[in-house]
Amino acid sequence: MLLNSHNGAEDVALLADDLDLEIDEILPAVEFSEVLQLVKVADGRATLTDAGTRYLSASIRERKTILRDQLRRTTLFRTLLRALDSSPSKSLTDDELSQILSVTSAQADEAVQNIVNWGRYVELLRYDSDEHRLVMTPKSPPKTGGGRPPTVAAAVGPTAKSAARAPRTSDPDPPSRASPVAAFTA
């Protein structure tokens, strides 16, 4: 709600100051929010988009739907969902996931953590740590509430193996850490 409290637009450096953070600490959140089309950044100024405004006024369930829709628009998630959907088991091994990620510009460590955490949060994916497989969830995700959005991997910096060892769970809520949109919504 920070960006909203600035009438929907503010200089990114001033937002970092308001959060008592360095500019490089807020940039991963800003960039990921921009990838999700929740904010638009021009000349160092972040502005809420229509999707960002809808996100702020939405319930938790509606926020998950908005984020799910925004994630599905990204090239990485579209590619991943296509690969999962075309797999007979509707799952991908760690090696298959690495092969898909190798053709992207995303760093593997960051991408794996983001895929697992964000995919779980919006109920598109789950990770089976026993079998080391990323699994597509049913077409109609369960109606759950609560949970906090995950953080951007760049802010945390785990290894691909530690990110891939996300706990096996049917709970779609990722670890409760700062959200990439938290700088703008919390």
C-alpha positions in Angstrom: 0.0 0.0 0.0 3.1 2.2 0.1 2.9 3.0 -3.6 -0.9 3.5 -3.2 -0.3 5.9 -0.3 1.8 7.9 -2.8 -1.3 8.3 -5.0 -0.2 5.4 -7.1 3.1 6.8 -8.3 6.5 7.7 -6.8 10.2 7.8 -7.5 11.7 4.3 -6.7 14.5 5.9 -4.7 11.9 7.7 -2.5 10.1 4.4 -2.0 13.3 2.7 -0.9 13.9 5.6 1.6 10.4 5.2 2.9 11.1 1.5 3.5 14.5 2.3 5.0 16.2 0.2 2.3 18.9 0.8 -0.2 17.8 1.3 -3.8 19.5 -2.0 -4.8 17.5 -3.8 -2.1 14.2 -2.7 -3.6 15.0 -3.1 -7.3 14.3 -6.9 -7.5 10.8 -6.3 -6.1 10.3 -3.4 -8.5 11.5 -5.3 -11.5 9.4 -8.4 -10.6 6.3 -6.2 -10.0 6.9 -4.7 -13.4 7.3 -8.2 -15.0 3.9 -9.0 -13.5 2.6 -5.8 -14.9 1.5 -4.5 -11.5 3.6 -1.4 -11.8 5.2 0.4 -14.7 8.5 2.1 -14.3 9.6 5.0 -16.4 12.5 7.4 -15.7 12.9 5.9 -12.2 9.2 6.5 -11.2 7.0 3.5 -10.4 3.3 3.8 -11.2 0.5 1.4 -10.4 -1.1 -0.2 -13.4 -4.7 -1.1 -13.6 -3.8 -4.7 -12.6 -1.8 -3.3 -9.6 -4.8 -1.2 -8.5 -7.1 -4.2 -8.8 -4.6 -6.2 -6.8 -4.6 -3.7 -4.0 -8.4 -3.7 -3.6 -8.8 -7.4 -4.0 -9.4 -10.2 -1.4 -6.7 -12.8 -0.9 -8.4 -15.2 -3.2 -8.8 -12.5 -5.8 -5.2 -11.5 -5.4 -4.1 -15.1 -6.1 -6.3 -15.0 -9.3 -4.7 -11.7 -10.4 -1.2 -13.0 -9.8 -2.0 -16.3 -11.5 -3.2 -14.5 -14.5 -0.2 -12.2 -14.6 2.2 -15.1 -14.2 0.6 -17.0 -17.0 1.4 -14.0 -19.3 5.1 -14.3 -18.6 7.2 -16.2 -21.2 8.8 -18.4 -18.5 5.5 -19.5 -17.0 3.9 -20.0 -20.3 6.8 -22.2 -21.4 6.8 -24.1 -18.1 3.0 -24.7 -18.1 3.1 -25.9 -21.7 5.9 -28.4 -20.8 4.0 -29.6 -17.8 0.8 -29.9 -19.8 2.4 -31.9 -22.6 4.1 -34.2 -20.1 2.1 -37.5 -19.7 2.7 -37.3 -15.9 2.0 -33.6 -15.8 5.3 -33.2 -14.0 8.9 -32.4 -14.7 12.0 -33.7 -13.1 14.7 -31.4 -11.8 16.8 -32.1 -14.9 13.9 -31.4 -17.3 13.2 -28.2 -15.4 16.9 -27.2 -15.7 16.8 -27.9 -19.5 13.8 -25.6 -19.9 15.5 -22.9 -17.8 18.7 -23.2 -19.8 17.1 -21.4 -22.7 16.0 -18.4 -20.6 18.0 -15.4 -19.5 17.0 -16.1 -15.9 19.6 -17.3 -13.5 18.7 -20.9 -12.7 18.8 -20.5 -8.9 16.5 -17.5 -9.0 14.2 -19.0 -11.6 13.8 -22.3 -9.8 12.9 -20.6 -6.5 10.5 -18.2 -8.2 8.8 -21.0 -10.1 8.4 -23.2 -7.1 7.3 -20.4 -4.7 5.1 -18.3 -7.0 3.6 -21.3 -8.7 2.7 -22.8 -5.4 1.4 -19.5 -4.0 -1.0 -19.1 -7.0 -1.9 -22.8 -7.0 -0.5 -23.5 -10.5 2.3 -25.9 -9.3 3.5 -27.9 -6.4 6.9 -29.4 -5.8 7.3 -33.1 -4.7 10.6 -33.1 -2.8 10.5 -36.8 -2.4 10.5 -37.4 -6.1 12.2 -34.1 -7.0 9.5 -33.2 -9.4 7.6 -30.1 -10.3 3.9 -31.0 -10.7 1.0 -29.2 -12.3 -1.9 -28.8 -10.0 -5.5 -29.6 -11.2 -7.1 -27.1 -13.6 -9.3 -25.8 -10.8 -7.1 -24.8 -7.9 -8.6 -25.4 -4.4 -10.3 -22.5 -2.9 -8.0 -21.5 0.0 -7.3 -18.3 1.6 -4.4 -16.8 3.5 -0.8 -17.0 3.0 1.7 -14.4 2.0 3.2 -14.0 -1.4 6.7 -15.3 -1.8 9.7 -13.1 -2.2 11.9 -12.6 -5.3 14.8 -15.1 -5.3 17.3 -12.4 -6.1 16.7 -10.9 -2.7 17.3 -14.2 -1.0 19.9 -15.9 -3.3 19.4 -19.7 -2.6 21.1 -22.4 -4.6 19.0 -24.3 -7.2 19.2 -27.4 -5.0 18.0 -25.7 -1.9 15.2 -24.0 -3.8 14.3 -27.3 -5.5 14.0 -28.9 -2.0 10.9 -26.9 -1.2 8.8 -28.8 1.3 6.4 -31.3 -0.1 3.0 -30.0 0.7 -0.5 -29.6 -0.5 -0.6 -26.2 1.1 -0.2 -23.6 -1.7 1.2 -21.0 0.6 5.0 -20.5 0.2 7.2 -19.5 3.1 6.1 -16.2 4.7 8.7 -13.8 3.6 8.6 -10.3 2.1 6.7 -10.2 -1.1 8.0 -8.7 -4.3 5.0 -6.5 -4.3 5.2 -5.9 -0.5 7.1 -2.7 -1.1 4.0 -1.5 -2.9 1.2 -3.3 -1.0 2.3 -3.8 2.6 
